C-alpha cells in the first residue's frame, strides 16, 4: 500500500519545473530547505497542475506541507477519509431510521456527496486529521538558480513522499483492513 506516490517525473516534469521557476525564484539560496520544499510540494499537485505529479491513496483527501509556525521545521497536515467511530457504527439506535450514509465512493475514490444525495438522505463522513513533524534532513538545499530546479524538485518530492509514506502507511493499513461493524 502506498499512501502517496509520484508519477511522470521525467522530461515533462523538468519542463514544468522550469516554467514555474519564477514562483520558486524568491526561495533560491534559502538557508533552510523547508520553504522551497513546501513550494515544490504545492506546485506538484492540484490545483497548481491537474492531474499533477503526486498521486494519493483513495483515503488521502489532502496532504499539505508547511513550515512550522513555532520553529520553521517541516510539518504535515493530512486529511484521511475514515469509517464511523465505533460509538456510532454499532448499534445504530441513534440514527432513528433516517438512512444515514457514510462516504460515497466513485471508482474507488472517496468523494463529497452530491447536492441531490444530501437533499435525499443525511450523510455522516468521518475524517482523521494527521498533523505531524516531517524529517527534513534528507532534503537538498534550495537551489541557487533555475537550472537546478528540476533535479532539486525531483529529489524533494521523492524524499517527502518517502517520509509521508512512513508516517501514513500504518494508519491506512489499519483503516483498510479493520473489520467493519455489521
ABEGO torsion letter per residue (X at the ends): XBABBBBGBBAAAAAAAAAAAAAAAAABGBABAAAAAAAAAAAABOAABOAEABBBBAABABBBBBBBAAAGBBBBBBBBBBBBBAAAAOBAAAAGGAGBBBBBBBGGBBBBBBAAAAAABBBBBBBBBBBBBBBAAABBBBBABAAAAAAAAAAAAAAAAAAAAAAAAAAAAAAAABBBBX
